[in-house]
Amino acid sequence: MTTLRTRAREIANLEGFDIQFVRYGECVDECIDGFRPYGFDRKLRGTATVADWKTLRFERSYPGMECKVFFGMNRSEPRHDPDALRASYEED
């Protein structure tokens, strides 16, 4: 079975930003296994927002789960667009 850590890494590799799975307001143990694949093979367009990504992709892939999205090393805001998130991981 695939661990949550692996799924988070797959999302980061595809979408270009890091996430942390959350349930009931608490971070979920990344060693738990049995999570299905993300279900997308292309990153979300840059004109969408983090809130759009959560609704259109994350919530559909992992119903009942929530996530934190990180802007570089900091937590993202829902208004950030995916391209800005991706750029925050690039080195100067």
C-alpha positions as CSV (number, residue, x, y, z in Angstrom):
1,M,0.0,0.0,0.0
2,T,1.1,3.6,-0.6
3,T,1.8,5.9,2.3
4,L,0.4,9.4,2.8
5,R,4.0,10.7,2.6
6,T,4.3,9.2,-0.9
7,R,1.1,10.8,-2.0
8,A,2.1,14.2,-0.7
9,R,5.4,13.8,-2.6
10,E,3.6,12.8,-5.8
11,I,1.4,15.9,-5.5
12,A,4.5,18.1,-4.9
13,N,6.3,16.7,-7.9
14,L,3.3,17.2,-10.2
15,E,1.9,20.5,-8.9
16,G,5.2,22.1,-7.8
17,F,4.3,23.0,-4.2
18,D,4.3,21.1,-0.9
19,I,1.2,20.1,1.1
20,Q,0.5,18.6,4.4
21,F,-2.6,16.4,4.9
22,V,-4.9,17.4,7.7
23,R,-8.0,15.8,9.3
24,Y,-10.1,17.3,12.0
25,G,-7.7,20.2,12.3
26,E,-4.7,18.0,13.1
27,C,-1.8,16.9,10.8
28,V,-2.2,13.3,9.7
29,D,0.6,10.8,10.3
30,E,2.4,10.5,7.0
31,C,3.2,6.8,7.6
32,I,-0.4,5.7,7.3
33,D,-0.9,3.7,4.1
34,G,-3.8,2.8,1.8
35,F,-4.3,6.1,0.1
36,R,-5.4,6.1,-3.6
37,P,-3.4,7.9,-6.3
38,Y,-3.8,11.6,-6.8
39,G,-5.7,11.1,-10.1
40,F,-4.2,14.0,-12.2
41,D,-1.3,13.9,-14.6
42,R,-0.9,17.6,-15.3
43,K,-0.4,20.5,-13.0
44,L,-3.3,23.0,-12.5
45,R,-3.1,26.1,-14.7
46,G,-1.5,29.1,-13.1
47,T,-4.7,31.2,-13.5
48,A,-6.4,29.2,-10.7
49,T,-6.0,29.9,-7.0
50,V,-5.0,27.7,-4.1
51,A,-8.7,27.6,-3.1
52,D,-9.5,26.5,-6.6
53,W,-6.9,23.7,-6.5
54,K,-8.2,22.5,-3.1
55,T,-11.8,22.3,-4.4
56,L,-11.1,21.0,-8.0
57,R,-8.4,18.6,-7.2
58,F,-7.6,17.8,-3.6
59,E,-11.1,17.4,-2.2
60,R,-12.1,15.3,-5.2
61,S,-9.0,13.0,-4.8
62,Y,-9.2,12.8,-1.0
63,P,-12.8,13.3,0.3
64,G,-13.0,14.0,4.0
65,M,-9.4,15.2,4.1
66,E,-8.0,18.8,4.2
67,C,-4.6,20.1,3.5
68,K,-2.2,22.9,4.2
69,V,-0.5,24.3,1.1
70,F,3.0,25.9,1.6
71,F,4.4,28.9,-0.1
72,G,8.1,28.2,0.0
73,M,8.6,27.5,3.7
74,N,5.5,29.3,4.8
75,R,1.8,28.4,4.7
76,S,0.0,29.7,1.7
77,E,-3.1,31.9,1.5
78,P,-6.1,30.8,-0.6
79,R,-5.7,33.7,-3.0
80,H,-2.2,32.7,-4.1
81,D,-2.0,31.3,-7.6
82,P,-0.1,28.0,-8.3
83,D,2.5,29.7,-10.4
84,A,3.5,32.0,-7.5
85,L,3.7,29.0,-5.3
86,R,5.9,27.1,-7.7
87,A,8.2,30.1,-8.0
88,S,8.5,30.4,-4.3
89,Y,10.4,27.1,-4.3
90,E,13.0,28.2,-6.9
91,E,16.4,29.3,-5.7
92,D,17.6,32.7,-6.5
